[in-house]
Amino acid sequence: MNHQPQPTDGLVEVHIVHVTKSGDAFGATRDGENVYIPPSLVAKFNVATGQMRQLKISPNSPEHVERGVAWRAYFIQPEADAAADERQLQLPLVYGGQPVPKLDPSVDEIVWGWLNDNGAATTKAVARFLGVDTIPARRLLDKLHHNKRVVRADVAVWAVDEADFYRPAMRGGE
């Protein structure tokens, strides 16, 4: 990081990128800066991967800033209703300084059918099937998961049903 983060007084929109097994989470601001979210906030506000949440953030410790995590959350705006859940899935996400394209909604059914036919698959395998980068594929899979169309294992393998995790691995899968 070439600049020192400045404290924020208001809420900042953060895309939740990953919730770890130990209960903390990481997100990214619309400007692509990384945010650490401590386990206490993750649990209290039901933070999940793929959500778009409103956070209050402050500069992280210098050693974490040097590692690329400029911010630390100290408050999360509670979500009020189902409409808020749907807004979480509507990003214009920026990755590497470039906007990540949204996939056509009809792709949801294609991916669901492909997972149903082939069994569990990694995000990378789904991205390869679609011919896209893993980020739009992950966004689509997060949306299917949010809508309870697919299930997810902690290793980010996606399937239509839990039983698919016990089917023989698909050819060419990751």
Protein Blocks (a to p, Z undefined) as FASTA:
>chain_A
ZZdcdddfbdcddddfbdcfkopacdddfkopacdddfklmmmnopaehiacdddddddd
fklmmnopabccfbdcddfbfklmmmmmmccddeehiacddddfklmmmmmmmmmmnopa
dfklmmmmnopafklmmmmmmmmmmnopaccdfkopacfbfklmmgccdehiZZ
